Amino acid sequence: MALRIAATRSVSKCLKTNATRSLSTAASSTGGLDRVQSRESYEAVLDKFAQIRACAVLRTATSEDCPKAMQAAIDGGFKIGEFTLTTPDCLQHLSDFRAKYDGDVMIGCGTIMNTEDAENAMDAGSEFIITPVMLPDVIEWCRDRNIVCVPGCQTPTELVTAYRHGAPLQKLFPGVAGGPMWVKAVSSALPFLSINPTSGVDLDNAGDFLNMGAASVGLVAPLFDPVAISNGDFDQIAKNAERVMTNVKTAGPYIRK
């Protein structure tokens, strides 16, 4: 048992050291790169995720509904919002909300599929980058520029691979069988990970995911109810936001690793 504990600690320490070296190397070689962010802004983004622990992930069929839906989520208590590139005029809406809420609500961009998408998102004012799948080139592009990237991962292997490429948060997507208990098992075995479940998180179990070891969560359809949006019932979105944030706050802040 003692040997097993020692070995586990050794593996965790090695992975953390490698990730730190990767970030240190990137920080020392940013000269000449475009869109480089400060180390302070990088840390501030991670601090915000650790404090708030929930992100409103918005995808709407029309451009008109997009700002109304995100505004409703913010009115209901969300302090982190993600606009996805599958939404019409996504980057314009992102830019508008960044200008409106800069320093209060943190705004990022999701469904990033390549470095060109990441460039466009950063130019629009995105404060962090989310990918639906594990894309090493995007993770490394962000890492080299002090940009927080949260890549989509499905398995423990992908979560660790994303971490080793330089992703400080790892998005669990799509949902997995077992939900919160799966997160508990994986985060216990691989404690250096900071897992961000998205699919499978609803208005009532968000706190369960956090209490079982998730660093933060993303809310998609349960928050942005498609029926409510199609009916123009944005008050319902605000009520959904208030309900889920009440559950999230019971978990308290996340202790960064």
C-alpha positions in Angstrom: 0.0 0.0 0.0 2.8 2.4 0.9 4.5 1.7 -2.4 1.3 2.3 -4.3 0.7 5.7 -2.5 4.3 6.7 -3.2 4.0 5.7 -6.9 0.7 7.7 -7.2 2.3 10.8 -5.7 5.3 10.4 -7.9 3.2 10.2 -11.1 1.1 13.2 -10.0 4.2 15.2 -9.2 5.8 14.3 -12.5 2.7 15.3 -14.6 2.4 18.6 -12.7 6.1 19.4 -13.1 5.9 18.7 -16.9 2.8 20.9 -17.3 4.5 23.7 -15.3 7.6 23.4 -17.4 5.5 23.6 -20.5 3.9 26.8 -19.4 7.2 28.2 -18.2 8.8 27.4 -21.6 5.8 29.0 -23.4 6.0 32.1 -21.2 9.7 32.6 -22.0 9.2 32.3 -25.7 6.3 34.5 -26.4 8.4 37.1 -28.2 7.1 37.7 -31.7 3.8 35.8 -31.2 0.5 37.6 -31.8 -2.4 37.9 -29.4 -0.3 37.1 -26.4 -2.1 37.8 -23.1 -0.4 38.7 -19.8 0.3 36.1 -17.2 -1.9 38.2 -14.8 -4.9 37.9 -17.2 -4.4 34.1 -17.5 -4.4 33.7 -13.7 -7.4 36.1 -13.4 -9.5 33.9 -15.8 -8.6 30.7 -13.8 -9.4 32.6 -10.5 -12.8 33.6 -11.9 -13.6 30.0 -12.9 -12.6 28.9 -9.4 -14.7 31.5 -7.7 -17.9 31.3 -9.8 -17.7 27.6 -10.9 -20.5 27.7 -13.5 -20.6 28.9 -17.1 -23.6 29.7 -19.2 -23.0 28.0 -22.6 -25.3 29.5 -25.2 -26.3 28.2 -28.6 -29.3 29.7 -30.4 -30.8 29.1 -33.8 -31.2 32.8 -34.5 -29.0 35.9 -34.0 -31.9 37.8 -32.5 -32.4 35.4 -29.6 -28.8 35.2 -28.7 -28.3 38.5 -26.7 -31.7 38.2 -25.1 -30.9 34.7 -23.8 -27.5 35.6 -22.5 -28.8 38.7 -20.9 -31.4 36.6 -19.1 -28.7 34.2 -17.8 -26.7 37.2 -16.5 -29.7 38.7 -14.9 -30.3 35.4 -13.1 -26.8 35.4 -11.6 -24.3 34.0 -14.1 -20.9 35.7 -14.1 -19.3 33.6 -16.9 -20.8 33.3 -20.3 -19.7 31.3 -23.4 -20.9 32.2 -26.9 -20.6 29.3 -29.3 -19.6 29.7 -33.0 -22.6 27.7 -34.1 -24.8 30.7 -33.2 -25.4 33.2 -36.0 -23.3 36.4 -35.5 -21.6 34.8 -32.5 -18.5 37.0 -32.5 -20.4 40.2 -32.8 -22.6 39.3 -29.8 -19.5 38.2 -27.9 -17.8 41.5 -28.6 -20.9 43.5 -27.5 -21.2 41.6 -24.2 -17.4 41.9 -23.5 -17.7 45.7 -24.0 -20.8 45.9 -21.8 -19.6 43.7 -18.9 -15.8 43.9 -19.0 -14.4 43.3 -15.5 -17.7 42.0 -14.2 -19.0 39.1 -16.4 -16.2 37.0 -18.0 -17.0 36.2 -21.7 -15.5 33.4 -23.7 -16.0 31.6 -27.0 -16.8 27.9 -27.7 -17.0 25.4 -30.5 -13.5 26.5 -31.5 -12.2 24.0 -34.1 -8.9 25.3 -35.2 -6.4 28.1 -34.5 -8.0 30.4 -37.0 -11.2 30.2 -35.0 -9.2 31.0 -31.8 -7.6 34.0 -33.5 -11.0 35.4 -34.5 -12.5 34.8 -31.1 -9.6 36.6 -29.4 -9.9 39.5 -31.8 -13.5 39.8 -30.8 -12.6 40.0 -27.2 -12.9 36.5 -25.9 -11.3 35.9 -22.5 -11.0 32.1 -22.8 -11.3 29.4 -25.5 -13.5 26.3 -25.4 -13.2 23.4 -27.8 -15.8 20.6 -28.2 -13.1 17.9 -28.7 -9.4 17.5 -27.7 -7.4 19.5 -30.3 -3.7 19.6 -29.3 -2.9 22.3 -31.9 -5.4 24.7 -30.4 -4.4 23.9 -26.8 -0.8 24.6 -27.6 -1.6 27.8 -29.5 -3.4 29.0 -26.5 -0.8 27.8 -24.0 2.0 29.7 -25.9 -0.1 32.9 -25.6 -1.2 32.7 -22.0 -4.8 32.0 -23.1 -6.9 29.7 -21.0 -8.1 26.8 -23.2 -10.7 24.3 -22.0 -10.8 21.4 -24.4 -13.5 18.8 -24.8 -12.5 15.4 -23.6 -14.5 12.1 -23.3 -12.1 9.7 -21.4 -9.5 9.9 -18.6 -6.8 9.4 -21.3 -8.0 12.5 -23.2 -8.3 14.5 -20.0 -4.7 13.7 -19.1 -3.5 14.3 -22.6 -5.2 17.7 -22.7 -3.6 18.6 -19.3 -0.2 17.5 -20.6 -0.5 19.7 -23.7 -1.2 22.7 -21.4 -4.9 22.9 -20.7 -5.5 24.1 -17.1 -9.2 23.1 -17.2 -10.5 20.0 -19.0 -14.1 20.0 -20.3 -15.9 16.7 -19.9 -18.1 16.3 -23.1 -20.4 14.7 -23.9 -21.9 13.5 -20.7 -20.8 10.1 -19.2 -22.7 7.3 -17.5 -22.5 7.8 -13.7 -22.3 11.6 -13.9 -21.1 13.0 -10.6 -19.8 9.6 -9.4 -17.7 9.3 -12.6 -16.2 12.7 -11.9 -15.5 11.6 -8.3 -13.7 8.4 -9.4 -11.6 10.1 -12.0 -10.7 13.2 -10.0 -9.7 11.0 -7.0 -7.5 8.8 -9.2 -6.1 11.8 -11.1 -6.1 14.6 -8.6 -4.1 17.0 -10.8 -7.0 17.3 -13.2 -9.5 20.2 -13.1 -12.6 18.7 -14.7 -15.4 20.9 -16.2 -18.5 18.7 -17.0 -20.9 20.3 -19.5 -23.3 17.8 -21.1 -25.4 16.0 -18.4 -25.3 18.9 -16.0 -28.8 20.3 -15.1 -30.4 22.8 -12.8 -30.5 20.4 -9.9 -27.4 18.3 -10.1 -24.8 21.0 -10.8 -23.9 21.2 -7.1 -23.6 17.4 -7.0 -20.9 17.5 -9.7 -19.0 20.2 -7.9 -19.2 18.4 -4.5 -17.9 15.3 -6.2 -14.7 16.9 -7.4 -15.6 18.9 -10.6 -13.7 22.2 -10.8 -16.6 23.9 -12.5 -19.6 23.1 -14.7 -21.2 24.3 -18.0 -24.9 24.7 -18.4 -26.4 24.4 -21.9 -30.0 23.3 -22.7 -31.2 22.9 -19.1 -30.4 26.6 -18.7 -31.2 27.8 -22.1 -34.5 25.9 -22.6 -35.1 25.8 -26.3 -38.9 25.9 -25.9 -38.7 29.0 -23.6 -36.4 30.7 -26.1 -38.6 29.9 -29.1 -41.6 31.3 -27.2 -39.7 34.4 -26.2 -40.0 33.5 -22.5 -36.6 34.9 -21.4 -37.9 35.4 -17.9 -37.9 31.6 -17.6 -34.2 31.6 -18.6 -33.5 34.1 -15.8 -35.4 31.8 -13.4 -33.4 28.8 -14.5 -30.2 30.7 -14.0 -31.2 31.8 -10.5 -32.1 28.2 -9.6 -28.9 26.6 -10.8 -26.6 29.3 -9.3 -28.3 28.8 -6.0 -27.2 25.1 -6.2 -23.7 26.0 -7.4 -23.1 28.5 -4.6 -23.7 25.8 -1.9 -20.5 24.1 -3.1 -18.3 27.1 -2.4 -15.2 28.2 -4.3 -12.8 25.7 -5.9 -9.3 25.4 -4.6 -7.0 25.7 -7.6 -4.4 23.1 -8.2 
